[in-house]
Amino acid sequence: MRLSALYEARFAETIKRTAEVADGISDLKFTDAYRVPFQYSRVVRRHLKSAAFVQSSAGVMLTDLDGNHFYDLTGSYGVNLLGNDFYKDTIARAVGRVGELGPVLGPYHPVIADNVARLKEISGLDEVSFHMSGTEAVMQAVRLARYHTQRSHLVRFCGAYHGWWGDVQPGIGNPVPARETYTLKEMSDDALRVLRTRRDVACVLINPLQALHPNAPPPTDASLVDGARSAHFDKKAYTDWLKCLRAVCTEQNIVLIFDEVFVGFRLAMGGAQEYFGTRADLVTYGKTLGGGLPVGVLCGRKHLMKRFRDDRPADICFARGTFNSHPYVMAAMNEFLRYLDTPRARETYRDLEQTWNVRARQLNERLRDEALPVEVANMSSIWTVGYLRPSRYNWMLQFYLRAELLALSWIGTGRLIFSLNYTDADFQAVADRFVAAARAMEQDGWWWHPPAATNTSIKRRVLKEMIAHRLSANGNRATAR
Ligand SMILES: Cc1ncc(COP(=O)(O)O)c(C=O)c1O
């Protein structure tokens, strides 16, 4: 109730405006319902209301409609690599560069030529195609792999996100079964054996972000009914795995696709291929590559990118998209790519990993010193929060962090994304607030638990409560009839 009162006072205007639109925005309704484990969702929506608006950004801060200044840990879903001010400038310059042409689609603005040259260089691949989102770039990669191998199935690994297209999202969230998708266990000899023995595998999709939590789905707070969320990034082990995979794909003529929509440009200038020292046949990029505008890009080997056969004119592999190669997007992309060539960019990438590893270590030391049951794990500037005590309420931390003016995306503490313009002083401020939030949560008693409780016993109990709830709801419905 203390926290609830604080929200009502501190975020009053932002909450009011959110409530006014909430009923008409499907995305907001969904994220609001799934921000926390479902069984707590209704009570949270009543007492810790969503505040979905911000009015401005500057440096590493976001300002809401009440004038609160938040540190931005949302990273705009990963788009914000270099700081919001960078993208504002990029977009403004892009508008200036292609303004004379305007939003003409079909014929290209000449700026596209430099993008293609730079992307070929960065990816080490021969051809490029432009799309409007990461999801579409992945769709096209898989379609081309199927076309050229004349095999039906794609392989993805447990938990990996590749956008919301049906074939890469079997199971929950997709009302139609994905019949031509195999989901295999990552970093496993069994998976390699499957690839060696099956004859219908066209391609293997890798999302290198999974290296932080192999075989687990993106860590949202919605699944946090206990404390069992673990993450640990082992660069050497993942590098070894990718090399094995590369070898098997080469041996079996399976197309290896790196989906770098999230991690491309974040781990290294040359993306995951450079960072893990392994080459793919097709690579998808997106997010930050658009210079702040929506984009998806596919780079690939020449023979795989071809969409027709010289000897069979009717046998084509179709791909279009009204807004692909939009002049404004191409110009913003060009600003982003040209920035990578500057000494300032090279300086940013130097010691990048080390900087973020040290920061994570320092925060963990502070949490440990205060005996707070939380820790962070990171893959460079992508972080996730882990919980050391079995508790039904670990998901509450996202609300304490918000109270300390740390802005998270709707999946909560599962993913914190830093932009690379965070200075040491900015980071110290975030660390102070993070520790203060965890301390407040401890003091408010959310980490109390019966001494015998384990993650398993909590999960079992929550499950029983859910079943009981479902049965009583069914019973009530039957009586009403
Ligand atoms: C690895 C990966 N692939 C594909 C996508 C889909 O990109 P978009 O949201 O632009 O469609 C995402 C988005 O988060 C992603 O992280």
The ligand as a Gaussian input file, in Angstrom:
#p B3LYP/6-31G(d) Opt

LIG

0 1
 C       16.844000     -12.045000     -32.446000
 C       15.622000     -11.358000     -32.953000
 N       15.142000     -11.683000     -34.155000
 C       14.061000     -11.094000     -34.680000
 C       13.394000     -10.122000     -33.972000
 C       12.181000      -9.475000     -34.562000
 O       12.466000      -8.157000     -34.941000
 P       11.267000      -7.122000     -35.128000
 O       10.698000      -6.891000     -33.786000
 O       11.937000      -5.914000     -35.718000
 O       10.296000      -7.757000     -36.068000
 C       13.849000      -9.747000     -32.705000
 C       13.143000      -8.726000     -31.926000
 O       13.313000      -8.566000     -30.747000
 C       15.000000     -10.380000     -32.180000
 O       15.476000     -10.070000     -30.971000

